[in-house]
Amino acid sequence: MDKDLKQEASGKGQNIKGRVKEAFGAVTGNKQTEAEGVADRMAGAAREKVAEVKRDLSNPDRPPREEADDE
């Protein structure tokens, strides 16, 4: 597994962790936990995007990936 793929997988994991933490904070009414979840989710999404851009730049012959409308 190459480094960019590992970074993307790590970002996905952090994104999921953030979503769970955000939901837990919302359910329990804990605004701090909810905010930490949002921060984790955003950091994970950023890490995923950086890995994707690095991968696309390192292989210019490959067609660009389609954007997903997640959010």
C-alpha positions as CSV (number, residue, x, y, z in Angstrom):
1,M,0.0,0.0,0.0
2,D,1.5,3.3,-1.0
3,K,1.9,6.3,1.3
4,D,-0.8,8.4,-0.2
5,L,-3.3,5.5,0.0
6,K,-2.4,5.1,3.7
7,Q,-2.9,8.8,4.3
8,E,-6.3,8.7,2.5
9,A,-7.4,5.7,4.6
10,S,-6.3,7.5,7.8
11,G,-8.3,10.5,6.7
12,K,-11.4,8.4,6.2
13,G,-11.0,6.9,9.6
14,Q,-10.6,10.3,11.2
15,N,-13.6,11.5,9.3
16,I,-15.7,8.6,10.5
17,K,-14.5,9.1,14.1
18,G,-15.4,12.7,13.9
19,R,-18.9,11.9,12.7
20,V,-19.5,9.5,15.5
21,K,-18.1,12.0,18.1
22,E,-20.2,14.8,16.6
23,A,-23.4,12.7,16.8
24,F,-22.6,11.5,20.4
25,G,-22.1,15.1,21.4
26,A,-25.4,16.1,19.8
27,V,-27.3,13.3,21.4
28,T,-25.8,13.9,24.9
29,G,-26.0,17.7,24.6
30,N,-22.2,18.0,25.1
31,K,-21.3,21.0,22.8
32,Q,-17.5,20.5,23.4
33,T,-17.6,16.9,22.2
34,E,-19.8,17.9,19.3
35,A,-17.3,20.6,18.3
36,E,-14.4,18.2,18.6
37,G,-16.2,15.8,16.3
38,V,-16.7,18.6,13.7
39,A,-13.0,19.4,14.0
40,D,-12.0,15.7,13.6
41,R,-14.3,15.3,10.6
42,M,-12.9,18.4,8.9
43,A,-9.3,17.3,9.5
44,G,-10.0,13.9,8.2
45,A,-11.7,15.3,5.0
46,A,-8.6,17.6,4.5
47,R,-6.2,14.7,4.9
48,E,-8.2,12.6,2.4
49,K,-8.2,15.5,-0.2
50,V,-4.4,16.1,0.2
51,A,-3.7,12.4,-0.4
52,E,-6.0,12.5,-3.4
53,V,-4.3,15.5,-4.9
54,K,-0.9,14.1,-4.3
55,R,-1.9,10.8,-6.0
56,D,-3.4,12.7,-9.0
57,L,-0.2,14.9,-9.3
58,S,2.1,11.9,-9.2
59,N,0.2,10.1,-12.0
60,P,-0.8,12.7,-14.6
61,D,-1.8,10.1,-17.2
62,R,-4.6,8.9,-15.0
63,P,-8.0,10.5,-15.5
64,P,-9.1,12.7,-12.5
65,R,-11.5,11.1,-10.0
66,E,-15.1,12.2,-10.1
67,E,-16.2,14.4,-7.2
68,A,-18.7,12.8,-4.8
69,D,-21.5,15.0,-3.4
70,D,-21.1,13.8,0.2
71,E,-21.9,17.0,1.9
